[in-house]
Amino acid sequence: MTERYEFHFRHILKDGTILKDGEKLPVTPASRAAFARALSILLEARRKKQEQGPVA
């Protein structure tokens, strides 16, 4: 059985505003780095979960 995960991100900008649904995240070097870091955390968590094996 394949597990599916659903993630919901809320983007909070430096000035404290929160992007609403449908708004685009401004692409800056800092935002790209933050997204890359978040993605690496999610991939690492997935890898650790797979290493644990199925829960009986």
N, C-alpha and C positions, 0 to 999 in steps of 0.2 A: 504494500500500500504506500502510495506516495504522499508525503506531507506537503501541504501548501501553506505558505506564509503570506500574509498581507500586511504591508507596511504603509502607514500614513504619516507623511512628513508635513510639518508646519514650518515654513521658512520665516524666521524672525531676522529682520535686517538690523544692522548696527544701530540705527536710530530708534529701534524699538517697534517699528511697524511690522505687522504680520501680513504676508501676502494672502489674498483671498483666492478662492477657487478660480482658475482660469487666468490668473495673473502670471506673468513670466518672471522668473528669477533673473536679476541682472547678472550677466556673466562677467566676472572679474577674476583676476588671478587668485584672490583670496577665496571667492566662492567656489572656484574649481578645486582648490586645495581642501576646503571644508567638505565638499561632496566626496572627494577621493578618500578622505579619512573616514567618513561615515560608511562608505561602501566597503572599505577594508575591515572595519569593525563588524559589519554584517556578514561578510564572507568568512571571517575568522570564527564567528559564533556558529555559523552553519557547519564549518569544518569540524569544530569541537562536538557539535550535536551528532554529526554523522559518525565520529569516532566512538561515541558512547554506545552506539548500536541501538537496536530496538528495545523499547521499554516493554517488559512482559507484565 
